[in-house]
Amino acid sequence: MQKKVIVACGSGIATSHMVAKKIQKLLDARGVDADVRAVEMSAVDDALADAAAFVPVVNTEETYDTPTFSGVAFLTGINQEEELDRLVATLS
C-alpha cells in the first residue's frame, strides 16, 4: 500500500511542488512506493489525516502527530541524505 507524504509551503504552489517532485524522484530511486503531495500550509491539518510523513518547507511552530522532516534539507541539499534516510526508514 502506498504511503502518503505531505509537502507544504506557504502557498502550496511553487516551492512545495518542487520539493515534492524531488522527494518523489529520490524515493522512487530507492524503490520506496509513496504518494508525495504538495499542499499549502492552510490545508495541512486535513492533508495529514492519513499521511505517513510531513515535510514542511517553511518553519512552523506547530507540532504534529505525523513524523516530520526538514523540507529545507530537500530544498537546499544540506543534510538531504540524512533526512532522506530518516524518511525512507519511516516509510518502510
Contact map, one row per residue, 1 for C-alpha under 8 A:
11100000000000000000000000000000100000000000000000000000000000000000000000000000000000000000
11110000000000000000000000000000111000000000000000000000000000000000000000000000000000000000
11111000000000000000000000000000111000000000000000110000000000000000000000000000000000000010
01111100000000000000000000000000011110000000000001111000000000000000000000000000000000000000
00111110000000000000000000000000011110000000000000111110000000000000000000000000000000000000
00011111000000000001000000000000000111100001001100101111000000000000000000000000000000000000
00001111100000011011000000000000000111100000000000000111100000000000001000000000000000000000
00000111110100010000000000000000000001111001000000000111110000000000000000000000000000000000
00000011111110110000000000000000000000111000000000000001110000000000000000000000000000000000
00000001111100000000000000000000000000011100000000000000010000000000000000000000000000000000
00000000111111000000000000000000000000111000000000000000000000000000000000000000000000000000
00000001111111111000000000000000000001111000000000000000000000000000000000000000000000000000
00000000101111111000000000000000000001110000000000000000000000000000000000000000000000000000
00000000001111111100000000000000000000000000000000000000000000000000000000000000000000000000
00000000100111111110000000000000000000000000000000000000100000000000000000000000000000000000
00000011100111111111000000000000000001110000000000000000100000000000000000000000000000000000
00000010000111111111100000000000000011000000000000000000000000000000000000000000000000000000
00000000000001111111110000000000000000000000000000000000000000000000000000000000000000000000
00000010000000111111111000000000000000000000000000000000100000000000001001100000000000000000
00000110000000011111111100000000000111000000000000000000000000000000000000000000000000000000
00000000000000001111111110000000000100000000000000000000000000000000000000000000000000000000
00000000000000000111111111000000000000000000000000000000000000000000000001000000000000000000
00000000000000000011111111100000000100000000000000000000000000000000000001000000000000000000
00000000000000000001111111110000011100000000000000000000000000000000000000000000000000000000
00000000000000000000111111111000000000000000000000000000000000000000000000000000000000000000
00000000000000000000011111111100000000000000000000000000000000000000000000000000000100000000
00000000000000000000001111111111110000000000000000000000000000000000000000000000000000010000
00000000000000000000000111111111110000000000000000000000000000000000000000000000000000000000
00000000000000000000000011111111000000000000000000000000000000000000000000000000000000000000
00000000000000000000000001111111000000000000000000000000000000000000000000000000000000000000
00000000000000000000000000111111100000000000000000000000000000000000000000000000000000000000
00000000000000000000000000111111110000000000000000000000000000000000000000000000000000010011
11100000000000000000000000110011111000000000000000000000000000000000000000000000000000000000
01111000000000000000000100110001111100000000000000000000000000000000000000000000000000000010
01111000000000000000000100000000111110000000000000000000000000000000000000000000000000000000
00011110000000000001101100000000011111000000000000000000000000000000000000000000000000000000
00011110000000001001000000000000001111100000000000000000000000000000000000000000000000000000
00000111000110011001000000000000000111110000000000000000000000000000000000000000000000000000
00000111101110010000000000000000000011111011001000000000000000000000000000000000000000000000
00000001111110010000000000000000000001111111000000000000000000000000000000000000000000000000
00000001111100000000000000000000000000111111000000000000000000000000000000000000000000000000
00000000010000000000000000000000000000011111100000000000000000000000000000000000000000000000
00000000000000000000000000000000000000111111111000000000000000000000000000000000000000000000
00000101000000000000000000000000000000111111111100000000000000000000000000000000000000000000
00000000000000000000000000000000000000000111111110000000000000000000000000000000000000000000
00000000000000000000000000000000000000000011111110000000000000000000000000000000000000000000
00000100000000000000000000000000000000100011111111100000000000000000000000000000000000000000
00000100000000000000000000000000000000000001111111111100000000000100000000000000000000000000
00000000000000000000000000000000000000000000111111100000000000000000000000000000000000000000
00010000000000000000000000000000000000000000001111110000000000000000000000000000000000000000
00111100000000000000000000000000000000000000001111111100000000000100000000000000000000000000
00111000000000000000000000000000000000000000000101111100000000000110000000000000000000000110
00011100000000000000000000000000000000000000000100111110000000000111100000000000000000100110
00001111000000000000000000000000000000000000000100111111000000000111100000000000000000000000
00001111000000000000000000000000000000000000000000001111100000000001111000000000000000000000
00000111100000000000000000000000000000000000000000000111111100000001111100000000000000000000
00000011100000110010000000000000000000000000000000000011111000000000011100100000000000000000
00000001110000000000000000000000000000000000000000000001111100000000001100000000000000000000
00000000000000000000000000000000000000000000000000000001111110000000000000000000000000000000
00000000000000000000000000000000000000000000000000000001011111100000000000000000000000000000
00000000000000000000000000000000000000000000000000000000001111100000000000000000000000000000
00000000000000000000000000000000000000000000000000000000000111110000000000000000000000000000
00000000000000000000000000000000000000000000000000000000000111111000000000000000000000000000
00000000000000000000000000000000000000000000000000000000000001111111000000000000000000000000
00000000000000000000000000000000000000000000000000000000000000111110000000000000000000000000
00000000000000000000000000000000000000000000000100111100000000011111000000000000000000000000
00000000000000000000000000000000000000000000000000011100000000011111100000000000000000000100
00000000000000000000000000000000000000000000000000001111000000010111110000000000000000000000
00000000000000000000000000000000000000000000000000001111000000000011111000000000001000100000
00000000000000000000000000000000000000000000000000000011100000000001111111000000001000000000
00000010000000000010000000000000000000000000000000000011110000000000111111100000000000000000
00000000000000000000000000000000000000000000000000000001110000000000011111111100000000000000
00000000000000000000000000000000000000000000000000000000000000000000011111111111001000000000
00000000000000000010011000000000000000000000000000000000000000000000011111111111001000000000
00000000000000000010000000000000000000000000000000000000100000000000001111111000000000000000
00000000000000000000000000000000000000000000000000000000000000000000000111111101000000000000
00000000000000000000000000000000000000000000000000000000000000000000000111111111000000000000
00000000000000000000000000000000000000000000000000000000000000000000000111011111000000000000
00000000000000000000000000000000000000000000000000000000000000000000000011001111111000000000
00000000000000000000000000000000000000000000000000000000000000000000000011011111111100000000
00000000000000000000000000000000000000000000000000000000000000000000000000000011111110000000
00000000000000000000000000000000000000000000000000000000000000000000000000000011111111000000
00000000000000000000000000000000000000000000000000000000000000000000110011000011111111100000
00000000000000000000000001000000000000000000000000000000000000000000000000000001111111110000
00000000000000000000000000000000000000000000000000000000000000000000000000000000111111111000
00000000000000000000000000000000000000000000000000000000000000000000000000000000011111111100
00000000000000000000000000000000000000000000000000001000000000000000100000000000001111111110
00000000000000000000000000100001000000000000000000000000000000000000000000000000000111111111
00000000000000000000000000000000000000000000000000000000000000000000000000000000000011111111
00000000000000000000000000000000000000000000000000011000000000000010000000000000000001111111
00100000000000000000000000000001010000000000000000011000000000000000000000000000000000111111
00000000000000000000000000000001000000000000000000000000000000000000000000000000000000011111
